[in-house]
Each structure stands twice: as structure tokens, then as C-alpha cells.
Amino acid sequence: MTTLDRLRALLADELALDPAKIQPDATLESLEVDSLRMIEILFRVDEEFGVSTPSDHNELRAKLRTVGDLAAFIDELAAQSDATPR
């Protein structure tokens, strides 16, 4: 299962939407993801994907406009996490 598939399932659950309606080019705004909802989603992303998102949620909200943006960001965080010595 790809990051996008897992994210679509997470968003479908969080937003009570049909996963088929959550496309990579769908804006988070069109899915009615406001500031508070974004924070909730990022906490779920942290748990689901085992990553740690930066705490500046306003900056992330400006950077992450679409579902595809968020999936790419999760992949980037996962790659950084794998590269970090433990």
C-alpha cells in the first residue's frame, strides 16, 4: 500500500468521506481541512506513518495545499527518519 493510499484511508476516516473522492490534486481546503483539523490530521499522520511533523502547523498549512503535497511530505519525512542514525 502506498503512502497516498494510506493517507487517503486516514483522511477518509478523519473526514468521513469516500476514499474515492480524495484525489491527489484535491486541495485540503476543498476537503474542509481548517487549521484545527490540520493539527488533528498531522497527529494522526505522526501515529500512522511513524514520523514526526514539525510543530509549526501554520507554515505546514501554507506549504501543503493538496492531498498529493501531504503524501509527498510524508514520504520526505519518512526518508529523513530512515537516514537518521539511531
OpenMM code with the backbone's topology and positions (N, CA, C; nanometers):
from openmm import Vec3, app, unit

residues = "MET THR THR LEU ASP ARG LEU ARG ALA LEU LEU ALA ASP GLU LEU ALA LEU ASP PRO ALA LYS ILE GLN PRO ASP ALA THR LEU GLU SER LEU GLU VAL ASP SER LEU ARG MET ILE GLU ILE LEU PHE ARG VAL ASP GLU GLU PHE GLY VAL SER THR PRO SER ASP HIS ASN GLU LEU ARG ALA LYS LEU ARG THR VAL GLY ASP LEU ALA ALA PHE ILE ASP GLU LEU ALA ALA GLN SER ASP ALA THR PRO ARG".split()
positions = [
    Vec3(0.0852, -0.1178, 0.0000),
    Vec3(0.0000, 0.0000, 0.0000),
    Vec3(0.0898, 0.1243, 0.0000),
    Vec3(0.0624, 0.2161, -0.0881),
    Vec3(0.1441, 0.3360, -0.0999),
    Vec3(0.1097, 0.4371, 0.0089),
    Vec3(0.1968, 0.5346, 0.0238),
    Vec3(0.1706, 0.6437, 0.1178),
    Vec3(0.0392, 0.7116, 0.0832),
    Vec3(0.0168, 0.7358, -0.0450),
    Vec3(-0.1065, 0.8024, -0.0874),
    Vec3(-0.2283, 0.7182, -0.0505),
    Vec3(-0.2222, 0.5879, -0.0708),
    Vec3(-0.3350, 0.5008, -0.0344),
    Vec3(-0.3623, 0.5057, 0.1156),
    Vec3(-0.2555, 0.4974, 0.1932),
    Vec3(-0.2708, 0.5019, 0.3387),
    Vec3(-0.3246, 0.6372, 0.3840),
    Vec3(-0.2760, 0.7443, 0.3214),
    Vec3(-0.3228, 0.8784, 0.3554),
    Vec3(-0.4694, 0.8953, 0.3182),
    Vec3(-0.5071, 0.8447, 0.2024),
    Vec3(-0.6474, 0.8538, 0.1607),
    Vec3(-0.7378, 0.7820, 0.2613),
    Vec3(-0.6957, 0.6659, 0.3092),
    Vec3(-0.7742, 0.5924, 0.4084),
    Vec3(-0.7835, 0.6716, 0.5388),
    Vec3(-0.6719, 0.7297, 0.5808),
    Vec3(-0.6692, 0.8097, 0.7026),
    Vec3(-0.7625, 0.9300, 0.6893),
    Vec3(-0.7526, 1.0010, 0.5766),
    Vec3(-0.8371, 1.1184, 0.5552),
    Vec3(-0.9840, 1.0800, 0.5426),
    Vec3(-1.0112, 0.9694, 0.4783),
    Vec3(-1.1498, 0.9240, 0.4656),
    Vec3(-1.2102, 0.8988, 0.6032),
    Vec3(-1.1320, 0.8377, 0.6901),
    Vec3(-1.1779, 0.8122, 0.8264),
    Vec3(-1.1936, 0.9424, 0.9036),
    Vec3(-1.0930, 1.0258, 0.8984),
    Vec3(-1.0920, 1.1521, 0.9743),
    Vec3(-1.2018, 1.2479, 0.9271),
    Vec3(-1.2250, 1.2521, 0.7970),
    Vec3(-1.3187, 1.3493, 0.7396),
    Vec3(-1.4539, 1.2883, 0.7040),
    Vec3(-1.4703, 1.1591, 0.7289),
    Vec3(-1.5942, 1.0879, 0.6963),
    Vec3(-1.6307, 1.1051, 0.5490),
    Vec3(-1.5334, 1.0763, 0.4619),
    Vec3(-1.5526, 1.0874, 0.3179),
    Vec3(-1.5255, 0.9539, 0.2502),
    Vec3(-1.5770, 0.9382, 0.1302),
    Vec3(-1.5477, 0.8231, 0.0467),
    Vec3(-1.4034, 0.8372, -0.0020),
    Vec3(-1.3168, 0.7359, 0.0206),
    Vec3(-1.1775, 0.7465, -0.0221),
    Vec3(-1.1621, 0.7769, -0.1716),
    Vec3(-1.2571, 0.7317, -0.2531),
    Vec3(-1.2503, 0.7570, -0.3972),
    Vec3(-1.2590, 0.9059, -0.4300),
    Vec3(-1.3164, 0.9835, -0.3396),
    Vec3(-1.3292, 1.1277, -0.3613),
    Vec3(-1.2036, 1.2043, -0.3212),
    Vec3(-1.1104, 1.1349, -0.2586),
    Vec3(-0.9880, 1.2002, -0.2104),
    Vec3(-0.8777, 1.1730, -0.3120),
    Vec3(-0.8630, 1.2637, -0.4039),
    Vec3(-0.7650, 1.2515, -0.5124),
    Vec3(-0.6397, 1.3327, -0.4806),
    Vec3(-0.5250, 1.2989, -0.5394),
    Vec3(-0.4005, 1.3709, -0.5110),
    Vec3(-0.4087, 1.5215, -0.5366),
    Vec3(-0.4868, 1.5624, -0.6361),
    Vec3(-0.4947, 1.7045, -0.6670),
    Vec3(-0.6041, 1.7775, -0.5894),
    Vec3(-0.6764, 1.7061, -0.5026),
    Vec3(-0.7785, 1.7706, -0.4199),
    Vec3(-0.7106, 1.8606, -0.3174),
    Vec3(-0.7568, 1.9839, -0.3091),
    Vec3(-0.6987, 2.0734, -0.2091),
    Vec3(-0.7526, 2.0361, -0.0717),
    Vec3(-0.6697, 2.0574, 0.0274),
    Vec3(-0.7135, 2.0316, 0.1645),
    Vec3(-0.8286, 2.1253, 0.1994),
    Vec3(-0.8254, 2.2452, 0.1456),
    Vec3(-0.9332, 2.3407, 0.1685),
    Vec3(-1.0654, 2.2871, 0.1131),
    Vec3(-1.0622, 2.2271, -0.0058),
    Vec3(-1.1851, 2.1728, -0.0648),
    Vec3(-1.2399, 2.0559, 0.0167),
    Vec3(-1.1525, 1.9928, 0.0952),
    Vec3(-1.1940, 1.8841, 0.1838),
    Vec3(-1.2330, 1.9374, 0.3215),
    Vec3(-1.2392, 2.0706, 0.3314),
    Vec3(-1.2770, 2.1410, 0.4547),
    Vec3(-1.1810, 2.1133, 0.5702),
    Vec3(-1.0518, 2.1123, 0.5370),
    Vec3(-0.9478, 2.0975, 0.6387),
    Vec3(-0.9055, 2.2373, 0.6816),
    Vec3(-0.9547, 2.2796, 0.7981),
    Vec3(-0.9172, 2.4094, 0.8530),
    Vec3(-0.7950, 2.3916, 0.9440),
    Vec3(-0.7558, 2.4968, 1.0120),
    Vec3(-0.6344, 2.4929, 1.0953),
    Vec3(-0.6409, 2.3857, 1.2034),
    Vec3(-0.7517, 2.3800, 1.2738),
    Vec3(-0.7655, 2.2817, 1.3809),
    Vec3(-0.7665, 2.1402, 1.3248),
    Vec3(-0.8396, 2.1201, 1.2183),
    Vec3(-0.8460, 1.9871, 1.1561),
    Vec3(-0.7082, 1.9457, 1.1057),
    Vec3(-0.6303, 2.0423, 1.0547),
    Vec3(-0.4958, 2.0124, 1.0060),
    Vec3(-0.4086, 1.9593, 1.1195),
    Vec3(-0.4180, 2.0203, 1.2356),
    Vec3(-0.3408, 1.9749, 1.3514),
    Vec3(-0.3809, 1.8321, 1.3874),
    Vec3(-0.5108, 1.8040, 1.3892),
    Vec3(-0.5595, 1.6703, 1.4206),
    Vec3(-0.5078, 1.5681, 1.3188),
    Vec3(-0.5120, 1.6056, 1.1910),
    Vec3(-0.4643, 1.5163, 1.0856),
    Vec3(-0.3149, 1.4908, 1.1000),
    Vec3(-0.2389, 1.5948, 1.1315),
    Vec3(-0.0944, 1.5773, 1.1467),
    Vec3(-0.0607, 1.4856, 1.2639),
    Vec3(-0.1382, 1.4921, 1.3721),
    Vec3(-0.1174, 1.3984, 1.4829),
    Vec3(-0.1433, 1.2553, 1.4367),
    Vec3(-0.2479, 1.2366, 1.3584),
    Vec3(-0.2778, 1.1028, 1.3051),
    Vec3(-0.1692, 1.0562, 1.2089),
    Vec3(-0.1174, 1.1487, 1.1275),
    Vec3(-0.0088, 1.1162, 1.0348),
    Vec3(0.1129, 1.0681, 1.1140),
    Vec3(0.1466, 1.1414, 1.2213),
    Vec3(0.2596, 1.1022, 1.3058),
    Vec3(0.2433, 0.9585, 1.3540),
    Vec3(0.1241, 0.9262, 1.4030),
    Vec3(0.0976, 0.7927, 1.4559),
    Vec3(0.0978, 0.6866, 1.3456),
    Vec3(0.0276, 0.7138, 1.2383),
    Vec3(0.0102, 0.6155, 1.1304),
    Vec3(0.1399, 0.5848, 1.0572),
    Vec3(0.2208, 0.6885, 1.0331),
    Vec3(0.3390, 0.6713, 0.9490),
    Vec3(0.4690, 0.6663, 1.0291),
    Vec3(0.4609, 0.6867, 1.1608),
    Vec3(0.5804, 0.6807, 1.2438),
    Vec3(0.6799, 0.7912, 1.2142),
    Vec3(0.6275, 0.9087, 1.1803),
    Vec3(0.7122, 1.0240, 1.1524),
    Vec3(0.6823, 1.1320, 1.2551),
    Vec3(0.7634, 1.2340, 1.2546),
    Vec3(0.7419, 1.3477, 1.3438),
    Vec3(0.7321, 1.4736, 1.2591),
    Vec3(0.6123, 1.5298, 1.2539),
    Vec3(0.5933, 1.6513, 1.1751),
    Vec3(0.6406, 1.7717, 1.2546),
    Vec3(0.6924, 1.8741, 1.1873),
    Vec3(0.7348, 1.9955, 1.2565),
    Vec3(0.6186, 2.0589, 1.3315),
    Vec3(0.6503, 2.1302, 1.4363),
    Vec3(0.5455, 2.1873, 1.5208),
    Vec3(0.4851, 2.3160, 1.4663),
    Vec3(0.5441, 2.3761, 1.3648),
    Vec3(0.4880, 2.4989, 1.3083),
    Vec3(0.3789, 2.4634, 1.2074),
    Vec3(0.2589, 2.4409, 1.2602),
    Vec3(0.1481, 2.3962, 1.1766),
    Vec3(0.1019, 2.5022, 1.0773),
    Vec3(0.1176, 2.6296, 1.1112),
    Vec3(0.0790, 2.7351, 1.0165),
    Vec3(0.1676, 2.7313, 0.8922),
    Vec3(0.2961, 2.7104, 0.9128),
    Vec3(0.3884, 2.7008, 0.7992),
    Vec3(0.3551, 2.5788, 0.7136),
    Vec3(0.3243, 2.4679, 0.7792),
    Vec3(0.2884, 2.3475, 0.7056),
    Vec3(0.1599, 2.3673, 0.6266),
    Vec3(0.0648, 2.4335, 0.6864),
    Vec3(-0.0632, 2.4579, 0.6180),
    Vec3(-0.0413, 2.5405, 0.4916),
    Vec3(0.0508, 2.6341, 0.4967),
    Vec3(0.0813, 2.7159, 0.3793),
    Vec3(0.1538, 2.6334, 0.2730),
    Vec3(0.2358, 2.5404, 0.3161),
    Vec3(0.3170, 2.4592, 0.2246),
    Vec3(0.2380, 2.3436, 0.1633),
    Vec3(0.1493, 2.2851, 0.2406),
    Vec3(0.0759, 2.1658, 0.1990),
    Vec3(-0.0641, 2.2051, 0.1536),
    Vec3(-0.0808, 2.2171, 0.0235),
    Vec3(-0.2086, 2.2623, -0.0321),
    Vec3(-0.2991, 2.1481, -0.0776),
    Vec3(-0.2396, 2.0375, -0.1231),
    Vec3(-0.3196, 1.9277, -0.1778),
    Vec3(-0.2899, 1.7973, -0.1046),
    Vec3(-0.3724, 1.6992, -0.1294),
    Vec3(-0.3501, 1.5655, -0.0736),
    Vec3(-0.2164, 1.5111, -0.1238),
    Vec3(-0.1856, 1.5364, -0.2502),
    Vec3(-0.0582, 1.4931, -0.3066),
    Vec3(0.0603, 1.5585, -0.2380),
    Vec3(0.0465, 1.6887, -0.2058),
    Vec3(0.1520, 1.7595, -0.1320),
    Vec3(0.1764, 1.6921, 0.0025),
    Vec3(0.0680, 1.6584, 0.0705),
    Vec3(0.0801, 1.5957, 0.2023),
    Vec3(0.1439, 1.4573, 0.1913),
    Vec3(0.1064, 1.3799, 0.0915),
    Vec3(0.1660, 1.2469, 0.0718),
    Vec3(0.3162, 1.2584, 0.0440),
    Vec3(0.3548, 1.3533, -0.0411),
    Vec3(0.4967, 1.3740, -0.0717),
    Vec3(0.5731, 1.4176, 0.0532),
    Vec3(0.5110, 1.5017, 0.1340),
    Vec3(0.5731, 1.5491, 0.2577),
    Vec3(0.5950, 1.4317, 0.3543),
    Vec3(0.4977, 1.3427, 0.3638),
    Vec3(0.5112, 1.2248, 0.4499),
    Vec3(0.6266, 1.1371, 0.4011),
    Vec3(0.6356, 1.1172, 0.2700),
    Vec3(0.7469, 1.0391, 0.2142),
    Vec3(0.8807, 1.1039, 0.2470),
    Vec3(0.8863, 1.2365, 0.2379),
    Vec3(1.0091, 1.3102, 0.2695),
    Vec3(1.0467, 1.2917, 0.4165),
    Vec3(0.9491, 1.3022, 0.5066),
    Vec3(0.9760, 1.2830, 0.6491),
    Vec3(1.0219, 1.1401, 0.6780),
    Vec3(0.9589, 1.0438, 0.6122),
    Vec3(0.9963, 0.9040, 0.6330),
    Vec3(1.1389, 0.8787, 0.5854),
    Vec3(1.1763, 0.9385, 0.4721),
    Vec3(1.3126, 0.9224, 0.4206),
    Vec3(1.4133, 0.9845, 0.5160),
    Vec3(1.3815, 1.0995, 0.5707),
    Vec3(1.4711, 1.1655, 0.6661),
    Vec3(1.4830, 1.0816, 0.7937),
    Vec3(1.3739, 1.0245, 0.8359),
    Vec3(1.3735, 0.9415, 0.9560),
    Vec3(1.4600, 0.8173, 0.9363),
    Vec3(1.4516, 0.7569, 0.8182),
    Vec3(1.5320, 0.6385, 0.7879),
    Vec3(1.6810, 0.6720, 0.7803),
    Vec3(1.7126, 0.7954, 0.7422),
    Vec3(1.8526, 0.8371, 0.7263),
    Vec3(1.9145, 0.8816, 0.8587),
    Vec3(1.8320, 0.9035, 0.9599),
    Vec3(1.8811, 0.9500, 1.0885),
    Vec3(1.9406, 0.8346, 1.1668),
    Vec3(2.0668, 0.8460, 1.2105),
    Vec3(2.1265, 0.7393, 1.2912),
    Vec3(2.0520, 0.7219, 1.4226),
    Vec3(2.0439, 0.5989, 1.4655),
    Vec3(1.9725, 0.5733, 1.5919),
    Vec3(2.0679, 0.5317, 1.6994),
] * unit.nanometer
topology = app.Topology()
chain = topology.addChain("A")
for resn in residues:
    res = topology.addResidue(resn, chain)
    for name in ("N", "CA", "C"):
        topology.addAtom(name, app.Element.getBySymbol(name[0]), res)
